[in-house]
């Protein structure tokens, strides 16, 4: 049964795009030769790791951007204030 490899019957562009992404990832990483439970396991591991990365970026990136701005201002102009002090005042 090759139901998974057939495009969706609905005329929805979103469903078609999701099907194409699924097929692209499945073919690229060899998920098409796996059993269904193995595919679900690989997708689950991928989604958990992706979620950890996104949460880490959301929680860590703002403070890192301020630090990068401060260091860049110091190296370019000799002082690390500027926008950072304005942000801290708000």
VENHUUR-V713407 format. One record per pair of residues at least 4 apart in sequence whose ideal C-beta (glycine too) atoms are under 7 Angstrom apart, sorted by sequence separation. I is the first residue (numbers start at 1). J is the second residue. If there is no record, write none. Layout:
{{I J} {I J}}
//
This chain:
{{2 6} {12 16} {13 17} {14 18} {15 19} {16 20} {17 21} {18 22} {19 23} {20 24} {21 25} {22 26} {23 27} {24 28} {25 29} {34 38} {36 40} {37 41} {38 42} {39 43} {40 44} {41 45} {42 46} {43 47} {44 48} {45 49} {46 50} {47 51} {48 52} {49 53} {50 54} {51 55} {52 56} {53 57} {54 58} {55 59} {56 60} {57 61} {60 64} {61 65} {62 66} {63 67} {64 68} {65 69} {66 70} {67 71} {68 72} {69 73} {70 74} {71 75} {72 76} {73 77} {74 78} {81 85} {83 87} {84 88} {85 89} {10 15} {26 31} {27 32} {34 39} {74 79} {25 31} {26 32} {73 79} {74 80} {8 15} {73 80} {8 16} {31 39} {7 16} {71 80} {73 82} {70 80} {8 19} {31 42} {7 19} {69 83} {70 84} {69 84} {66 84} {66 87}}
//
